[in-house]
């Protein structure tokens, strides 16, 4: 496997794993809405982190789509987790 193909494979796999990690917030959002509030520190930090990585991906030349795609869901799901956890 050449280096470019490996780079693409690792980027795609990392993007999928990142999205799955943020999808796991859905269970906490559900618990928050049912009155079982969780700690909001981790999703708040993830929210800021995802914003910064998304900006980095957008400002890269060319745009770094695996980074953008991996972090945009995290922005929304982390924000929703924080909002429902307060």
LINRAHU-V768490 format. One record per residue. N is the residue number from 0. RES is the residue in three letters. OMEGA is omega in degrees with one decimal (999 if undefined). D_CENTER is the distance of its C-alpha to the mean C-alpha in Angstrom with 2 decimals. Layout:
n & res & omega & d_center
N & RES & OMEGA & D_CENTER
N & RES & OMEGA & D_CENTER
This chain:
n & res & omega & d_center
0 & UNK & -179.4 & 28.55
1 & UNK & -173.6 & 28.44
2 & UNK & -179.7 & 25.99
3 & UNK & 179.4 & 24.36
4 & UNK & 177.9 & 23.88
5 & UNK & 178.2 & 22.41
6 & UNK & 179.3 & 20.02
7 & UNK & -179.6 & 18.86
8 & UNK & 179.6 & 18.65
9 & UNK & 178.5 & 16.59
10 & UNK & 179.0 & 14.11
11 & UNK & 179.4 & 13.92
12 & UNK & 179.0 & 13.70
13 & UNK & 178.3 & 10.91
14 & UNK & 179.0 & 8.85
15 & UNK & -179.8 & 9.98
16 & UNK & 178.8 & 9.36
17 & UNK & 178.4 & 5.67
18 & UNK & 178.2 & 5.67
19 & UNK & 178.2 & 8.35
20 & UNK & -178.9 & 7.00
21 & UNK & 175.5 & 5.05
22 & UNK & 178.9 & 8.29
23 & UNK & 175.8 & 10.22
24 & UNK & -177.4 & 9.92
25 & UNK & 177.9 & 12.37
26 & UNK & 179.0 & 15.12
27 & UNK & 176.6 & 14.83
28 & UNK & 178.5 & 14.92
29 & UNK & 178.3 & 17.96
30 & UNK & 178.7 & 19.55
31 & UNK & -179.0 & 19.16
32 & UNK & 177.5 & 20.87
33 & UNK & 174.8 & 23.57
34 & UNK & 178.6 & 24.41
35 & UNK & -174.1 & 22.86
36 & UNK & 177.1 & 20.79
37 & UNK & 178.2 & 18.39
38 & UNK & -176.5 & 17.57
39 & UNK & -176.6 & 15.23
40 & UNK & -177.0 & 15.03
41 & UNK & 178.2 & 12.04
42 & UNK & 177.1 & 9.75
43 & UNK & 177.4 & 11.55
44 & UNK & 177.4 & 10.91
45 & UNK & 178.3 & 7.13
46 & UNK & 179.8 & 7.68
47 & UNK & 179.6 & 10.01
48 & UNK & -179.7 & 8.30
49 & UNK & 176.5 & 5.58
50 & UNK & -178.3 & 8.88
51 & UNK & 178.7 & 10.84
52 & UNK & 177.6 & 9.16
53 & UNK & 176.4 & 9.31
54 & UNK & 178.0 & 12.85
55 & UNK & -179.8 & 13.67
56 & UNK & 179.8 & 12.90
57 & UNK & -178.0 & 14.93
58 & UNK & 178.8 & 17.68
59 & UNK & 177.0 & 18.14
60 & UNK & -5.8 & 21.30
61 & UNK & 179.5 & 20.73
62 & UNK & -179.4 & 17.26
63 & UNK & -173.0 & 14.73
64 & UNK & 177.0 & 13.31
65 & UNK & 178.6 & 11.38
66 & UNK & 179.8 & 9.34
67 & UNK & -177.6 & 9.17
68 & UNK & -179.1 & 8.46
69 & UNK & -171.7 & 5.63
70 & UNK & 180.0 & 3.84
71 & UNK & 177.1 & 6.01
72 & UNK & 178.9 & 5.23
73 & UNK & 177.9 & 2.81
74 & UNK & -175.8 & 6.05
75 & UNK & -178.0 & 8.27
76 & UNK & 177.1 & 7.67
77 & UNK & 178.0 & 7.63
78 & UNK & 178.9 & 10.52
79 & UNK & 177.4 & 12.23
80 & UNK & 178.1 & 12.16
81 & UNK & -177.1 & 13.72
82 & UNK & -179.2 & 16.09
83 & UNK & -178.9 & 17.35
84 & UNK & -179.4 & 17.72
85 & UNK & 999 & 20.06
